[in-house]
Amino acid sequence: MPKVLLEVCGRPLVAYVVDAARAAGAERVIIVVGQGQDQVRHAVGSNGLEFAVQVDQRGTADALLACRDRLRDEDEVVVLYGDAPLITGRTVRRLCATRAETGADVAVFTARLTDPADYGRVIRLGGDDIDRIVEKRDATEAELMVNEVNSGLYSFCWGRVRSALERIKPSPGTGEYYLTDLVQEIRAEGGRVVAVLAEDPNEMLGANTPEELARIEAELGRRRFGSG
């Protein structure tokens, strides 16, 4: 079963993400599918959704590029993760509003964690400006001390980032194309990337382990019923 179809509180993870996008006012919702795509389409239904197929599973930047034929240069795009159902429409709107207000090319949703664990570290230039995002495996000892991490959620105008995305090179270790490298590419062009710090770090939690899935279910239950 594709991970995004794991159920919490009786619904698949991805359904909550679609709800958040629509609550934020998204005019279109495109779901990138790959392995198990028929299961995903069946589970979420059509319901005004669009689907883009990532033929080979070659990383997050490649997944986004699977949408290129569906996007116009003037489109405002928000990248969300199908296994991170705690994101809210309010946060998505805040991410887009911050990018617009600052005039930045890209806005990145970040969080400060007591234990950054395996998340990529956000290295700031100063203020809200981001210099780069460093994956844990590539980080120096000093960078590993940084507790601000990347959620993987981004806001940008498609025409501004399309060429930068196409320049991203595969990771020497995995051969995958990582969306985190977009920050470096935009910065190399003289562009600006800003951080939007989470008010509630739980919103970025993804279901990568049974323990995280249990935490997500507990949080969704708390939101629904107002209990711990």
C-alpha positions in Angstrom: 0.0 0.0 0.0 1.3 3.5 -0.8 2.2 5.3 2.4 -0.1 8.2 1.7 -3.1 5.7 2.0 -2.4 4.7 5.5 -5.4 5.7 7.6 -5.6 7.9 10.6 -9.0 8.6 12.3 -10.7 6.7 9.5 -9.2 8.6 6.5 -6.1 8.2 4.4 -3.2 10.6 5.2 -3.4 12.3 1.8 -7.1 13.3 2.3 -6.1 15.7 5.1 -3.4 17.3 2.9 -6.0 17.8 0.1 -8.3 19.4 2.7 -5.6 21.8 3.8 -4.8 22.9 0.2 -8.5 23.6 -0.4 -8.9 25.3 2.9 -6.0 27.6 1.9 -7.9 28.5 -1.3 -6.0 26.4 -3.9 -7.7 26.7 -7.2 -6.2 23.4 -8.4 -4.8 20.4 -6.5 -2.4 18.1 -8.4 -1.4 14.8 -6.8 1.9 13.3 -8.0 1.5 9.5 -8.2 3.9 6.7 -9.1 3.9 3.2 -7.7 0.4 2.2 -6.6 -1.1 5.1 -8.5 -4.3 3.2 -9.2 -4.8 2.7 -5.5 -4.3 6.4 -4.8 -6.7 7.5 -7.6 -9.3 5.0 -6.3 -8.9 6.1 -2.7 -9.2 9.9 -3.3 -11.6 9.8 -6.2 -11.7 12.5 -8.9 -13.5 15.2 -7.0 -11.8 18.0 -9.0 -8.3 16.6 -8.4 -5.6 16.3 -11.1 -2.9 13.7 -11.3 0.7 13.8 -12.6 2.7 10.6 -13.0 6.3 10.3 -11.8 7.4 7.5 -14.0 10.5 6.6 -12.1 10.9 7.4 -8.4 13.8 9.7 -8.6 13.4 12.1 -5.7 11.3 15.1 -4.7 12.6 17.6 -7.4 11.8 15.0 -10.1 8.3 14.6 -8.6 7.7 18.3 -8.9 8.9 18.3 -12.5 6.3 15.7 -13.3 3.8 18.6 -13.1 5.6 20.8 -15.5 3.2 20.3 -18.4 0.3 21.3 -16.1 1.7 24.5 -14.8 2.0 28.0 -16.3 4.8 30.4 -15.6 2.4 32.8 -13.7 1.1 30.0 -11.4 1.7 30.3 -7.6 2.7 26.8 -6.5 2.7 25.3 -3.0 4.5 22.0 -2.5 2.9 19.8 0.2 3.7 16.2 1.3 1.0 13.5 1.1 2.1 11.8 4.3 2.1 15.0 6.4 -1.6 15.5 7.3 -1.2 17.9 10.2 -0.5 20.9 7.9 -3.4 23.5 8.1 -4.9 25.8 5.5 -4.0 28.7 7.7 -0.3 27.8 7.5 -0.4 27.3 3.8 -1.9 30.8 3.4 0.7 32.2 5.7 3.5 30.6 3.7 2.2 32.2 0.5 1.5 35.6 2.1 5.0 35.8 3.5 6.6 35.1 0.1 4.5 37.8 -1.5 5.1 40.3 1.3 8.8 39.9 1.3 9.2 39.7 -2.4 11.2 36.5 -2.0 11.5 34.0 -4.8 10.9 31.0 -2.6 9.4 30.6 0.9 10.3 27.5 3.0 8.2 26.3 6.0 10.7 25.5 8.8 10.5 24.5 12.4 12.8 24.5 15.5 13.0 21.1 17.1 14.6 20.0 20.4 15.9 17.0 18.5 16.4 17.8 14.8 17.1 14.1 14.2 17.5 13.3 10.5 15.9 16.5 9.1 17.9 18.8 6.8 19.3 21.8 8.7 18.3 25.3 7.6 21.3 27.6 7.5 20.3 31.3 7.6 22.1 34.3 6.2 20.6 36.6 8.8 17.0 37.6 9.6 14.6 35.4 7.7 16.9 34.8 4.7 18.1 31.2 4.0 21.5 30.6 2.6 21.2 26.8 2.1 19.6 23.6 3.4 22.1 20.9 4.4 21.1 17.3 4.7 22.2 15.6 7.9 24.7 13.2 6.1 26.4 16.2 4.5 26.4 18.5 7.6 29.5 19.6 9.5 29.5 19.3 13.3 28.6 23.0 13.6 25.7 22.6 11.2 24.4 19.6 13.1 24.0 21.9 16.1 21.4 24.0 14.2 17.9 23.1 15.5 16.0 24.8 12.6 14.9 22.2 10.1 13.4 21.9 6.7 9.8 20.6 6.4 9.9 20.2 2.6 7.0 22.6 2.1 7.6 25.5 -0.3 5.9 28.4 -2.0 7.0 30.0 -5.2 6.0 31.2 -8.7 6.5 28.4 -11.2 8.1 30.6 -13.9 10.7 31.8 -11.4 11.9 28.3 -10.4 11.3 26.1 -13.4 14.8 26.6 -14.9 16.4 26.2 -11.5 14.6 22.9 -11.0 15.8 21.6 -14.3 19.4 22.4 -13.4 19.3 20.3 -10.2 21.8 17.4 -10.4 21.3 13.9 -9.0 22.8 13.1 -5.6 26.1 11.3 -6.0 25.0 8.9 -3.2 21.4 8.0 -4.3 21.0 9.3 -7.8 17.9 11.1 -6.7 17.0 14.7 -7.5 16.3 16.6 -4.2 14.0 19.6 -4.0 16.2 21.0 -1.2 18.8 21.8 -3.9 16.4 24.4 -5.3 17.5 26.8 -2.5 21.1 26.6 -3.7 20.1 27.1 -7.3 18.0 30.1 -6.6 20.7 31.7 -4.4 23.3 31.1 -7.1 21.1 33.2 -9.4 21.1 36.0 -6.9 17.5 35.1 -5.8 16.1 35.3 -2.3 14.8 32.4 -0.1 13.0 33.1 3.2 12.1 30.9 6.1 8.5 30.8 7.5 8.9 29.4 11.0 6.2 27.1 12.2 4.0 28.2 15.1 3.3 24.5 15.7 6.1 22.2 14.7 3.7 19.3 14.8 2.4 20.5 11.4 5.4 19.2 9.6 5.3 15.7 11.1 5.4 13.0 8.4 4.4 9.3 8.9 7.8 7.7 8.4 7.5 5.2 11.3 4.7 3.5 13.2 5.6 5.8 16.1 5.1 8.9 14.0 1.8 7.5 12.6 0.6 7.1 16.2 1.6 10.7 17.1 -0.3 12.0 14.0 -3.4 10.0 15.0 -3.2 11.3 18.5 -2.9 14.9 17.3 -5.7 14.6 14.8 -7.9 13.1 17.6 -7.0 16.0 19.9 -7.9 18.5 17.2 -11.2 16.8 16.5 -12.3 16.1 20.1 -10.3 18.7 22.0 -8.6 16.1 24.2 -5.0 15.0 24.7 
